Structures are given as C-alpha cells and as structure tokens.
Amino acid sequence: MKKKLIRVTTADISLNSLLKRQLKFLNQYFEVVGVAKDTGVLKEVSEREGIRVVDAPLERPISLVKDIKGLWFLYRLFRKEKPWCVHANTPKGSLLAMIAAWFACVPHRVYTVTGLRYQGAHGVLRTILKTMERLSCLFATNVIPEGQGVLHALQEDCITKKPLRVIWNGNINGIDTEFFKPTENIVEKSDAFTFVFIGRMVKDKGIHELTECMRQLNCRLILVGTFEEEDAVSESDKEFLTTSDKVKFVGWQSDVRPFLAQADALVFPSYREGFPNVPMQAGAMGLPCIVTNINGCNEIIKDGLNGKIIAAPLKEGSEVMQQALLNTMKWFIEHPEEAKRMGRNARPMIREKYEQKDIWKALKEFYDAL
C-alpha cells in the first residue's frame, strides 16, 4: 500500500502553477492528495495530475476568525486521512497545515519556504510575519528553503535552528526545458533592442524604476502581467506603461513563451524573491537576464556569463538603484553581441542546474530518506 502524502497550498492556483506535473510524478510512488482553497482550478489540478483534491477554507490575508476555521478544518482532515506526511508551501497554508498536522500527530511535517514575506514589511506587520515563519518552522519536522539565499536568511534572522537543506540546486519545481526552449519558428522581432518583463505590476517588483528607465532609453519593452491594487504603482507610471509607443502591454498570459521569443533580454528588477521562475524560463529559452542581487536571482544568474546582476542598494525610490538599472539596460542596448553571447550560455546553465525531472527525483529521494 502506498504511503499517503498530502500537499497543501493556500489556494489552488499555487497547486496548479507551482507544482504542475510534480504531483503526477509523485503519485506514482505515493497516494497524493492536494489540499487548497478552490478558486476555480482545483478540478483542473485533479484531472491533470490524477490525484484526489480537497477544497479547504484557507485565506491568504490574516483573519483570526477565518484562520481558526481553516485550522480546525485541516486538523479534522488530517485526523481522518491519517497521512504519512503533510508537505506545505505558501505562507498561510503552511502555518495552518504545520500546526494542524502537529496536533493530529502526523509523523512527517515538511515546510518548503518559498519566500520570506516579512522582508518587505515594516513595524508590527513585520513582527507578525516573522512570528508566523517561526511557528511554521517550529511545528514542522523538516524545513526546506527554496534556495541558498532563503536558507541564509532563515539562519541570520534566527527564524529556526533546525537543520536546513535545499533540494537539488533550489526552486520548488524546476523548469521543463523541453517546454521552454528557443523557438524554431520565425518570430517577428523589432529592429529596436527589446526587453521583456514578466510578473506582477507592483512597486516591489521594481516597476517604478523600470518605468523611469524606459522614459529615458531608446528601446522597446514587452510587459506581461497584471496591475495589482496591493503595493500599487503610481497612476503616472501605469499610464506610461499602458500608452507609450515604447511599451507593448499584453496583460496576464497563460503561456509566456511567445513574448520571451520576441525579446532580446529579460529585465527583472525585483526587490525580493524566494526563488523566481521567470529568470529560469527566460534562460531556458536562450535569453540573458538583468536581475537584482537578491535571493534566487543571484543563484540563477552568474554575472557576465548568462546575464547581469545589478549591485545597488535595494531601497524603494533609490536613485542609485534606478541609475544602476538604467546603466545596465543601456549597456545591453549598446552591446547586442555580448547580450547574445550571454543568451547562448543561459540554456545549458539552466538545464544543468534546474531541470524539472532532476528536482522531482531529488524530492522523491528526500521523501524516501524520511
């Protein structure tokens, strides 16, 4: 009989995107059950991965009443299912899952730390978010940082004293390099050097700095993502990005490959990440990347080999950061052959370190060793 493995995320969109096809792979060896709040794609996850799923009343925002209900739901679920292991990622779902699994006497409670939300918070909220991380780690039997940067942050900020281990070379699910590969079809490209940005349009992603750079540079930008209300960009930045002839705003896209194929380089000036997928996707398709010196990005990108790392203080509204980004983007525009060279290096580096099936196999070996 297969051992029962319950995978928990706060919402089904995380099961659907972060763990795509991984659950199907693991279901060959374990009885995998997916648990998350159903926002409309939970059934799709079940059908694609071939697993049983459970709709759980979990909410991303902090809400004492709703969180107690979610905790009670998970506790009763774990008591009923009697899993061999509960493995969670995403902050809120992990906190509730680790506490509920401890009270339900689940023998193995695994927490994958995909990002540290407290790093972008201040005051009381930062204290609350740090406490949440400490509790998640406390109630877990095993803590898996998504990358070396997250590992060091957990140690430096005294979040946990438990032994920490990164699976393979980091990232929660790796990259399918057969899906993300340089296109063989003829892609219509602009004569102007073209950057692409993929992600949430918020200040925390460096959108203001990117906007100011685009106002000054003679190049094009393909913008893939949605403008969000939380940590929203200014109206003037939004207007420029949606109306300028320099910018092609395409909104959210389920398949980002066509837009990566039209670009000469990825620009990703984010202020904080756990271990981002976008630079790996771009690299797998042969694009060099401009990134900031943050967790994950500085592990994927080796400066001068497959991209450039902006070595500037990450302070919101910093003119130093903005100038460093401007200088780096300008360098790419003025040195297109060097950009192509770094792009040629990118795909082999991604295949060697972040191939999806290698990460899956390493995760299975981790489970087998429990």
C-alpha positions as CSV (number, residue, x, y, z in Angstrom):
1,M,0.0,0.0,0.0
2,K,1.3,3.5,-0.9
3,K,2.0,5.9,1.8
4,K,-0.3,8.9,1.9
5,L,1.2,12.3,1.1
6,I,-0.9,15.4,1.5
7,R,0.4,18.5,-0.3
8,V,-1.1,21.8,1.0
9,T,-1.1,25.3,-0.6
10,T,-3.3,28.2,0.5
11,A,-5.0,28.5,-2.9
12,D,-5.5,26.1,-5.9
13,I,-3.6,28.5,-8.2
14,S,-0.4,27.6,-6.4
15,L,-1.1,23.8,-6.7
16,N,-1.8,24.5,-10.3
17,S,1.3,26.5,-11.2
18,L,4.0,25.9,-8.6
19,L,3.6,22.1,-8.5
20,K,2.5,21.5,-12.1
21,R,3.2,17.8,-13.1
22,Q,5.2,17.2,-9.9
23,L,2.1,15.8,-8.2
24,K,1.5,13.4,-11.0
25,F,5.1,12.2,-10.8
26,L,4.9,11.7,-7.1
27,N,1.5,9.9,-7.3
28,Q,3.4,7.0,-8.9
29,Y,5.0,6.3,-5.6
30,F,2.7,7.8,-3.0
31,E,-1.1,8.3,-2.6
32,V,-1.0,12.1,-3.2
33,V,-3.9,14.3,-2.0
34,G,-3.9,18.0,-2.9
35,V,-5.4,20.5,-0.4
36,A,-6.2,24.1,-1.2
37,K,-8.9,26.7,-1.4
38,D,-10.8,26.2,-4.6
39,T,-10.8,29.4,-6.6
40,G,-11.8,27.7,-9.8
41,V,-8.9,25.5,-10.9
42,L,-8.9,22.7,-8.3
43,K,-10.8,20.3,-10.5
44,E,-8.3,21.0,-13.3
45,V,-5.5,20.1,-11.0
46,S,-7.2,16.9,-10.0
47,E,-7.8,15.8,-13.6
48,R,-4.3,16.8,-14.9
49,E,-2.3,15.3,-12.0
50,G,-4.6,12.3,-11.5
51,I,-4.9,12.9,-7.7
52,R,-7.7,13.4,-5.2
53,V,-8.2,17.0,-4.1
54,V,-9.9,18.7,-1.1
55,D,-11.3,22.2,-1.0
56,A,-10.1,23.8,2.2
57,P,-11.3,27.2,3.7
58,L,-7.9,28.9,3.6
59,E,-7.4,32.6,3.1
60,R,-4.2,34.5,2.2
61,P,-4.9,37.6,4.2
62,I,-4.6,37.4,8.0
63,S,-8.1,36.9,9.6
64,L,-8.3,35.5,13.1
65,V,-11.8,34.0,12.7
66,K,-11.2,32.6,9.2
67,D,-7.8,31.2,10.2
68,I,-9.2,29.4,13.2
69,K,-11.9,27.8,11.0
70,G,-9.2,26.8,8.5
71,L,-7.0,25.3,11.2
72,W,-9.9,23.3,12.6
73,F,-10.8,22.1,9.1
74,L,-7.2,20.9,8.5
75,Y,-7.0,19.2,11.9
76,R,-10.1,17.2,11.3
77,L,-9.0,16.3,7.8
78,F,-5.6,15.1,8.9
79,R,-7.2,13.0,11.7
80,K,-9.5,11.4,9.2
81,E,-6.9,10.8,6.4
82,K,-4.0,9.8,8.7
83,P,-1.3,10.8,6.2
84,W,2.3,9.6,6.5
85,C,3.4,13.1,5.5
86,V,2.0,16.6,5.2
87,H,4.1,18.9,2.9
88,A,3.1,22.5,2.6
89,N,4.3,25.7,0.9
90,T,2.9,29.2,0.6
91,P,3.0,31.1,3.9
92,K,-0.6,31.0,5.3
93,G,-1.4,27.4,4.2
94,S,1.9,26.2,5.6
95,L,1.4,27.8,9.0
96,L,-2.0,26.3,9.5
97,A,-1.0,22.9,8.0
98,M,2.1,22.5,10.2
99,I,0.1,23.4,13.4
100,A,-2.8,21.2,12.4
101,A,-0.5,18.3,11.4
102,W,1.3,18.5,14.8
103,F,-1.9,18.3,16.8
104,A,-3.1,15.5,14.5
105,C,0.2,13.6,15.2
106,V,1.3,13.4,11.6
107,P,4.8,11.8,11.7
108,H,6.4,13.9,8.9
109,R,5.6,17.6,8.6
110,V,7.5,19.3,5.8
111,Y,7.6,23.0,5.2
112,T,9.1,24.4,2.0
113,V,10.0,28.1,2.4
114,T,9.4,29.7,-1.0
115,G,9.8,33.3,0.1
116,L,10.0,35.5,3.2
117,R,7.1,37.9,3.2
118,Y,8.5,39.8,6.3
119,Q,11.5,41.1,4.3
120,G,9.2,43.6,2.6
121,A,7.2,44.6,5.7
122,H,7.8,47.1,8.5
123,G,6.8,47.6,12.1
124,V,4.1,45.5,13.6
125,L,3.3,43.6,10.4
126,R,7.0,42.6,10.0
127,T,6.9,41.2,13.6
128,I,3.7,39.3,12.9
129,L,5.0,37.8,9.7
130,K,8.3,36.8,11.3
131,T,6.4,35.1,14.1
132,M,4.4,33.2,11.5
133,E,7.6,31.9,9.9
134,R,9.0,30.9,13.3
135,L,5.8,29.0,14.1
136,S,5.7,27.2,10.8
137,C,9.3,26.1,11.3
138,L,8.7,25.1,14.9
139,F,5.8,22.8,14.1
140,A,7.5,21.3,11.1
141,T,9.8,18.2,11.4
142,N,11.7,19.3,8.2
143,V,12.3,22.7,6.8
144,I,13.3,23.1,3.1
145,P,14.5,26.5,2.0
146,E,13.8,27.0,-1.7
147,G,17.3,28.3,-2.3
148,Q,20.6,29.1,-0.6
149,G,19.6,32.8,-0.1
150,V,16.4,31.8,1.8
151,L,18.5,29.3,3.8
152,H,20.9,32.0,4.9
153,A,18.1,34.5,5.7
154,L,16.4,31.9,7.9
155,Q,19.6,31.5,9.9
156,E,20.6,35.1,10.0
157,D,17.2,36.3,11.1
158,C,17.0,33.5,13.8
159,I,13.8,32.0,12.3
160,T,14.8,28.4,13.1
161,K,17.7,26.4,14.4
162,K,16.5,23.2,12.7
163,P,18.9,21.7,10.1
164,L,18.1,23.2,6.7
165,R,18.5,21.5,3.3
166,V,17.9,22.8,-0.2
167,I,16.6,20.2,-2.6
168,W,18.9,19.8,-5.6
169,N,20.0,23.3,-6.6
170,G,16.9,25.1,-5.4
171,N,13.5,26.1,-6.7
172,I,10.3,24.2,-5.9
173,N,9.6,22.6,-9.2
174,G,12.4,23.4,-11.7
175,I,12.0,24.1,-15.4
176,D,10.7,21.9,-18.1
177,T,13.4,22.7,-20.7
178,E,11.5,20.9,-23.4
179,F,8.6,23.2,-23.0
180,F,10.8,26.3,-22.5
181,K,13.2,26.2,-25.4
182,P,14.4,28.5,-28.1
183,T,11.7,28.7,-30.8
184,E,12.4,27.2,-34.2
185,N,9.6,29.2,-35.8
186,I,10.4,32.6,-37.3
187,V,9.4,35.2,-34.8
188,E,8.8,38.8,-35.9
189,K,11.2,41.0,-33.9
190,S,11.5,44.7,-33.6
191,D,14.6,46.4,-35.0
192,A,15.0,48.1,-31.6
193,F,16.5,46.2,-28.7
194,T,13.6,44.6,-26.9
195,F,13.4,43.8,-23.1
196,V,10.6,41.7,-21.6
197,F,9.3,41.9,-18.0
198,I,7.0,39.1,-16.7
199,G,5.4,39.4,-13.2
200,R,3.0,41.3,-11.0
201,M,3.0,45.1,-11.8
202,V,3.7,46.3,-8.3
203,K,6.3,48.6,-6.7
204,D,8.0,45.7,-5.0
205,K,8.9,44.3,-8.5
206,G,10.9,47.5,-9.3
207,I,8.2,48.7,-11.8
208,H,8.7,52.4,-10.9
209,E,12.5,52.1,-11.6
210,L,11.8,50.2,-14.8
211,T,9.3,52.9,-15.9
212,E,11.8,55.7,-15.3
213,C,14.4,53.9,-17.3
214,M,12.1,53.3,-20.2
215,R,11.3,57.1,-20.3
216,Q,15.0,57.7,-21.0
217,L,16.0,54.8,-23.2
218,N,15.6,54.2,-26.9
219,C,14.3,50.6,-26.8
220,R,11.2,48.5,-26.5
221,L,9.6,46.7,-23.6
222,I,7.1,43.9,-23.6
223,L,5.2,43.9,-20.3
224,V,3.5,40.7,-19.3
225,G,1.4,40.6,-16.1
226,T,-1.4,42.5,-14.2
227,F,-1.5,45.7,-12.3
228,E,-2.5,44.9,-8.7
229,E,-4.1,47.1,-6.0
230,E,-1.8,46.0,-3.2
231,D,1.5,47.8,-3.4
232,A,0.2,49.5,-6.5
233,V,2.3,51.5,-8.9
234,S,1.5,55.2,-9.4
235,E,-1.1,56.4,-11.9
236,S,1.6,58.2,-13.9
237,D,3.7,55.0,-14.2
238,K,0.6,52.9,-15.1
239,E,-0.4,55.5,-17.8
240,F,3.1,55.4,-19.3
241,L,3.3,51.7,-19.4
242,T,-0.1,51.2,-21.0
243,T,0.0,54.1,-23.5
244,S,3.7,54.6,-24.5
245,D,4.8,53.5,-28.0
246,K,7.9,52.1,-26.4
247,V,5.9,49.6,-24.3
248,K,3.8,46.6,-25.5
249,F,1.5,45.8,-22.6
250,V,-0.1,42.4,-23.1
251,G,-1.6,41.7,-19.6
252,W,-1.6,38.3,-17.9
253,Q,-0.8,35.4,-20.2
254,S,-1.1,31.6,-19.6
255,D,1.8,31.0,-22.0
256,V,4.7,33.5,-21.8
257,R,6.9,31.8,-24.4
258,P,5.8,33.9,-27.4
259,F,6.7,37.0,-25.6
260,L,10.1,35.7,-24.4
261,A,10.7,34.7,-28.1
262,Q,10.2,38.3,-29.2
263,A,12.7,39.7,-26.7
264,D,16.4,40.2,-26.6
265,A,16.7,40.1,-22.8
266,L,14.7,39.8,-19.7
267,V,14.7,42.7,-17.2
268,F,13.7,41.7,-13.7
269,P,14.4,44.4,-11.1
270,S,12.6,42.8,-8.2
271,Y,13.2,43.9,-4.6
272,R,12.7,40.4,-3.1
273,E,12.0,36.8,-4.2
274,G,12.2,33.3,-2.9
275,F,13.5,31.6,-6.0
276,P,11.8,33.1,-9.1
277,N,10.7,31.0,-12.1
278,V,10.8,33.8,-14.7
279,P,14.7,34.1,-15.0
280,M,14.9,30.4,-15.4
281,Q,12.2,30.4,-18.0
282,A,14.0,33.1,-19.9
283,G,17.3,31.4,-19.6
284,A,15.9,28.1,-20.8
285,M,14.7,30.0,-24.0
286,G,18.2,31.4,-24.5
287,L,17.7,34.9,-23.1
288,P,20.2,36.8,-20.9
289,C,18.7,38.4,-17.8
290,I,19.1,41.6,-15.8
291,V,18.3,40.9,-12.2
292,T,18.9,42.5,-8.8
293,N,21.2,41.0,-6.2
294,I,18.5,39.1,-4.2
295,N,17.7,35.6,-3.2
296,G,17.3,33.2,-6.1
297,C,18.2,35.7,-8.8
298,N,21.8,35.8,-7.7
299,E,21.9,31.9,-7.7
300,I,20.4,31.6,-11.2
301,I,22.4,34.4,-12.8
302,K,26.2,34.5,-12.9
303,D,27.3,38.0,-13.6
304,G,28.7,38.3,-17.1
305,L,28.0,34.7,-18.0
306,N,24.2,34.5,-18.5
307,G,23.2,38.0,-17.5
308,K,24.0,40.9,-15.3
309,I,23.4,41.4,-11.6
310,I,22.6,45.0,-10.5
311,A,24.8,45.5,-7.5
312,A,23.0,48.5,-6.0
313,P,21.2,49.1,-2.6
314,L,17.6,47.9,-2.8
315,K,15.8,50.8,-1.3
316,E,12.4,51.8,-2.7
317,G,12.7,55.1,-4.7
318,S,16.5,54.9,-4.6
319,E,18.1,57.0,-7.3
320,V,21.2,54.8,-7.0
321,M,19.2,51.7,-7.8
322,Q,17.4,53.4,-10.7
323,Q,20.7,54.7,-12.2
324,A,22.3,51.2,-11.9
325,L,19.3,49.7,-13.7
326,L,19.5,52.4,-16.4
327,N,23.2,51.9,-16.9
328,T,22.8,48.1,-17.2
329,M,19.9,48.3,-19.7
330,K,21.9,50.9,-21.7
331,W,24.9,48.5,-21.7
332,F,22.7,45.7,-23.2
333,I,21.4,48.1,-25.9
334,E,24.9,49.2,-26.8
335,H,26.4,45.6,-26.7
336,P,23.9,43.4,-28.5
337,E,26.5,40.8,-29.4
338,E,27.5,40.4,-25.8
339,A,23.9,40.0,-24.9
340,K,23.6,37.2,-27.5
341,R,26.7,35.6,-26.1
342,M,25.2,35.5,-22.6
343,G,22.0,34.2,-24.1
344,R,23.8,31.3,-25.7
345,N,25.3,30.4,-22.3
346,A,22.0,30.6,-20.5
347,R,20.2,27.5,-21.6
348,P,23.0,25.0,-20.8
349,M,23.3,26.5,-17.4
350,I,19.6,26.1,-16.7
351,R,19.5,22.5,-18.0
352,E,22.4,21.6,-15.8
353,K,21.1,23.0,-12.5
354,Y,17.3,23.3,-12.7
355,E,15.9,20.6,-15.0
356,Q,12.5,19.8,-13.7
357,K,12.9,16.0,-13.6
358,D,16.1,16.2,-11.7
359,I,14.4,18.2,-8.9
360,W,11.5,15.7,-8.8
361,K,13.9,12.8,-8.4
362,A,15.8,14.7,-5.7
363,L,12.5,15.4,-3.9
364,K,11.5,11.7,-4.0
365,E,14.9,10.7,-2.6
366,F,14.2,13.2,0.2
367,Y,10.9,11.6,1.0
368,D,12.4,8.1,0.8
369,A,15.0,9.1,3.4
370,L,12.4,10.2,5.9
